[in-house]
Amino acid sequence: MIDAGGEAKSWRLAARRLLCVFYGAAAALTLDEFALWLNLRDVYWAREGRASLDAVVLFAAFLLVGITGAPLWRGIVREFRRS
């Protein structure tokens, strides 16, 4: 089992990094084929293919908000736990 917190042993750290690589690869493949899934035909270079680019930008924006807003999210969670 991969431990989400606490002390990281070398095999757990390696497992976490491997899991991150797999997640990143899966996200990249999913976002790259997004337009193909919507239209079920090859529209990569057509106007409809822009949906893939839009999905990548939206995903990057959510990722950036999650990373840069981490202190805010932790503070909100702490406030709700105190209540």
Residue frames as a rotation matrix with the C-alpha (Angstrom) as fourth column:
MET 1
0.583 0.812 0.000 0.00
0.812 -0.583 0.000 0.00
0.000 0.000 -1.000 0.00
ILE 2
-0.350 -0.657 0.668 1.22
0.614 -0.700 -0.366 3.51
0.707 0.282 0.648 -0.77
ASP 3
-0.041 0.255 -0.966 1.21
0.947 -0.297 -0.119 5.76
-0.318 -0.920 -0.229 2.27
ALA 4
0.485 0.313 0.817 -0.11
0.653 -0.751 -0.100 9.27
0.582 0.582 -0.568 1.60
GLY 5
0.617 -0.277 0.737 1.64
-0.511 -0.853 0.107 10.81
0.599 -0.442 -0.667 4.59
GLY 6
0.922 -0.281 0.267 4.10
-0.121 0.445 0.887 10.08
-0.368 -0.850 0.377 7.30
GLU 7
0.052 -0.998 0.021 7.59
-0.513 -0.009 0.858 8.72
-0.857 -0.055 -0.512 6.98
ALA 8
0.804 0.204 -0.559 8.62
-0.595 0.255 -0.762 7.77
-0.013 0.945 0.327 3.46
LYS 9
0.245 -0.720 0.649 10.72
0.009 0.671 0.741 4.66
-0.970 -0.175 0.171 3.06
SER 10
-0.608 -0.608 -0.511 12.75
-0.452 -0.265 0.852 4.27
-0.653 0.749 -0.113 -0.10
TRP 11
-0.876 0.308 0.371 10.40
0.475 0.682 0.556 1.73
-0.081 0.663 -0.744 -1.71
ARG 12
0.124 0.959 -0.254 7.36
0.827 -0.241 -0.508 3.84
-0.549 -0.147 -0.823 -0.84
LEU 13
0.058 -0.192 -0.980 8.97
-0.225 -0.959 0.174 6.93
-0.973 0.210 -0.099 -2.29
ALA 14
-0.908 -0.405 -0.110 9.79
-0.222 0.241 0.945 5.03
-0.356 0.882 -0.309 -5.48
ALA 15
-0.542 0.784 0.303 6.22
0.825 0.565 0.013 3.72
-0.161 0.257 -0.953 -5.64
ARG 16
0.268 0.633 -0.727 4.83
0.442 -0.751 -0.491 7.24
-0.856 -0.190 -0.481 -5.21
ARG 17
-0.309 -0.474 -0.824 7.01
-0.488 -0.665 0.566 8.59
-0.816 0.577 -0.026 -7.98
LEU 18
-0.976 -0.015 0.218 6.07
0.158 0.642 0.750 5.74
-0.151 0.766 -0.625 -10.30
LEU 19
-0.158 0.987 -0.011 2.39
0.904 0.140 -0.403 6.32
-0.397 -0.073 -0.915 -9.56
CYS 20
0.193 0.165 -0.967 2.85
-0.007 -0.986 -0.169 10.04
-0.981 0.039 -0.189 -10.38
VAL 21
-0.759 -0.520 -0.393 4.46
-0.413 -0.083 0.907 9.15
-0.504 0.850 -0.152 -13.70
PHE 22
-0.789 0.523 0.322 1.59
0.612 0.716 0.336 6.80
-0.055 0.463 -0.885 -14.60
TYR 23
0.139 0.872 -0.470 -1.00
0.720 -0.414 -0.557 9.41
-0.680 -0.261 -0.685 -13.60
GLY 24
-0.084 -0.257 -0.963 0.71
-0.324 -0.906 0.271 12.10
-0.942 0.335 -0.007 -15.67
ALA 25
-0.956 -0.288 -0.052 0.98
-0.156 0.354 0.922 9.83
-0.248 0.890 -0.383 -18.71
ALA 26
-0.494 0.846 0.200 -2.68
0.855 0.514 -0.063 8.83
-0.156 0.140 -0.978 -18.44
ALA 27
0.245 0.570 -0.784 -3.80
0.391 -0.799 -0.458 12.45
-0.887 -0.194 -0.419 -18.07
ALA 28
-0.442 -0.491 -0.751 -1.73
-0.471 -0.585 0.660 13.50
-0.763 0.646 0.028 -21.09
LEU 29
-0.979 0.091 0.183 -3.12
0.199 0.632 0.749 10.71
-0.048 0.770 -0.636 -23.27
THR 30
-0.191 0.975 -0.111 -6.67
0.900 0.129 -0.416 11.41
-0.391 -0.179 -0.903 -22.15
LEU 31
0.232 0.275 -0.933 -6.44
0.086 -0.961 -0.262 15.13
-0.969 -0.019 -0.246 -22.84
ASP 32
-0.719 -0.571 -0.396 -4.70
-0.359 -0.182 0.915 14.57
-0.595 0.800 -0.074 -26.17
GLU 33
-0.920 0.374 0.118 -7.55
0.342 0.618 0.708 12.39
0.192 0.691 -0.697 -27.45
PHE 34
-0.581 0.726 -0.368 -10.36
0.226 -0.291 -0.930 14.51
-0.782 -0.623 0.005 -26.00
ALA 35
-0.291 0.465 -0.836 -11.50
-0.808 -0.587 -0.046 15.92
-0.512 0.662 0.547 -29.36
LEU 36
-0.776 -0.026 -0.630 -11.46
-0.442 0.735 0.513 12.46
0.450 0.677 -0.582 -30.90
TRP 37
-0.854 0.483 -0.194 -13.78
0.495 0.639 -0.589 11.18
-0.161 -0.599 -0.784 -28.17
LEU 38
-0.395 0.737 -0.548 -16.23
-0.124 -0.634 -0.763 14.05
-0.910 -0.234 0.342 -28.70
ASN 39
0.032 0.375 -0.926 -16.47
-0.912 -0.368 -0.181 13.70
-0.409 0.851 0.330 -32.48
LEU 40
0.320 0.022 0.947 -15.55
-0.044 0.999 -0.008 10.02
-0.946 -0.039 0.320 -32.96
ARG 41
0.830 -0.248 0.499 -13.54
0.545 0.177 -0.819 10.90
0.115 0.952 0.282 -36.05
ASP 42
-0.102 -0.972 -0.211 -10.08
0.967 -0.147 0.208 12.27
-0.233 -0.183 0.955 -36.65
VAL 43
0.775 0.406 0.485 -10.43
0.497 -0.865 -0.069 16.02
0.391 0.294 -0.872 -36.19
TYR 44
0.275 -0.726 -0.630 -6.99
0.876 -0.081 0.476 16.70
-0.397 -0.683 0.614 -34.76
TRP 45
-0.767 -0.641 -0.022 -6.05
0.559 -0.685 0.466 19.36
-0.314 0.346 0.884 -37.32
ALA 46
-0.259 0.759 0.597 -9.61
0.635 -0.332 0.698 20.54
0.728 0.560 -0.396 -38.00
ARG 47
-0.350 0.206 0.914 -11.47
-0.442 -0.897 0.032 23.32
0.826 -0.392 0.405 -36.20
GLU 48
0.721 0.693 0.000 -13.20
-0.359 0.374 0.855 20.78
0.592 -0.616 0.519 -33.92
GLY 49
0.296 -0.710 -0.639 -9.78
0.624 0.650 -0.433 19.60
0.723 -0.271 0.635 -32.77
ARG 50
-0.341 -0.387 0.857 -9.49
-0.282 -0.827 -0.486 22.73
0.897 -0.408 0.173 -30.67
ALA 51
0.720 0.666 0.194 -11.51
-0.417 0.193 0.888 20.94
0.554 -0.720 0.417 -27.99
SER 52
0.564 -0.600 -0.567 -8.36
0.711 0.702 -0.036 19.04
0.420 -0.383 0.823 -27.05
LEU 53
-0.487 -0.763 0.425 -6.42
0.451 -0.637 -0.626 22.27
0.748 -0.114 0.654 -26.61
ASP 54
0.011 0.593 0.805 -9.27
-0.567 -0.659 0.494 23.76
0.824 -0.462 0.329 -24.58
ALA 55
0.882 0.325 -0.341 -9.32
0.034 0.679 0.734 20.67
0.470 -0.658 0.588 -22.34
VAL 56
0.095 -0.935 -0.342 -5.55
0.851 0.254 -0.460 20.89
0.517 -0.247 0.820 -21.77
VAL 57
-0.558 -0.283 0.780 -5.76
-0.001 -0.940 -0.342 24.57
0.830 -0.191 0.524 -20.86
LEU 58
0.395 0.796 0.459 -8.68
-0.578 -0.173 0.797 23.96
0.714 -0.580 0.392 -18.50
PHE 59
0.783 -0.176 -0.597 -6.89
0.450 0.823 0.347 21.03
0.430 -0.541 0.723 -16.84
ALA 60
-0.287 -0.957 0.045 -3.73
0.719 -0.246 -0.650 23.13
0.634 -0.154 0.758 -16.44
ALA 61
-0.297 0.251 0.921 -5.75
-0.377 -0.917 0.129 25.96
0.877 -0.309 0.367 -14.90
PHE 62
0.782 0.621 0.056 -7.38
-0.330 0.337 0.882 23.64
0.529 -0.707 0.468 -12.35
LEU 63
0.489 -0.699 -0.522 -3.99
0.763 0.633 -0.133 22.11
0.423 -0.333 0.843 -11.55
LEU 64
-0.484 -0.694 0.534 -2.45
0.379 -0.716 -0.587 25.55
0.789 -0.082 0.609 -11.08
VAL 65
0.119 0.617 0.778 -5.30
-0.604 -0.577 0.550 26.67
0.788 -0.535 0.304 -8.81
GLY 66
0.901 0.237 -0.362 -4.90
0.078 0.734 0.675 23.51
0.426 -0.637 0.643 -6.75
ILE 67
0.147 -0.941 -0.306 -1.15
0.871 0.270 -0.411 23.93
0.469 -0.206 0.859 -6.39
THR 68
-0.634 -0.451 0.628 -1.00
0.208 -0.882 -0.423 27.67
0.745 -0.138 0.653 -5.72
GLY 69
0.026 0.749 0.662 -4.11
-0.658 -0.486 0.576 27.63
0.753 -0.450 0.480 -3.56
ALA 70
-0.055 -0.079 -0.995 -2.97
0.375 0.922 -0.094 24.76
0.925 -0.379 -0.021 -1.33
PRO 71
-0.932 -0.287 -0.220 -2.47
0.302 -0.281 -0.911 26.97
0.199 -0.916 0.349 1.76
LEU 72
-0.593 0.787 0.167 -5.94
-0.784 -0.612 0.100 28.44
0.180 -0.071 0.981 1.26
TRP 73
0.154 0.679 -0.717 -7.55
-0.415 0.703 0.577 25.00
0.897 0.209 0.390 0.92
ARG 74
-0.405 -0.372 -0.835 -5.75
0.556 0.625 -0.548 23.74
0.725 -0.687 -0.046 4.04
GLY 75
-0.993 0.042 0.113 -6.91
-0.110 -0.701 -0.705 26.79
0.049 -0.712 0.700 5.98
ILE 76
-0.240 0.967 -0.088 -10.51
-0.859 -0.169 0.483 26.26
0.452 0.191 0.871 4.87
VAL 77
0.118 0.238 -0.964 -10.38
0.066 0.967 0.247 22.61
0.991 -0.093 0.099 5.93
ARG 78
-0.758 -0.458 -0.465 -8.92
0.492 0.067 -0.868 23.58
0.429 -0.886 0.174 9.33
GLU 79
-0.824 0.497 0.273 -11.70
-0.561 -0.786 -0.260 26.13
0.085 -0.367 0.926 9.88
PHE 80
0.099 0.910 -0.403 -14.40
-0.704 0.350 0.618 23.59
0.703 0.223 0.675 9.06
ARG 81
-0.112 -0.203 -0.973 -12.83
0.391 0.891 -0.231 21.01
0.914 -0.406 -0.021 11.40
ARG 82
-0.965 -0.262 -0.026 -12.83
0.139 -0.425 -0.894 23.54
0.223 -0.866 0.447 14.27
SER 83
-0.512 0.833 0.210 -16.53
-0.786 -0.553 0.277 24.27
0.347 -0.022 0.938 13.84
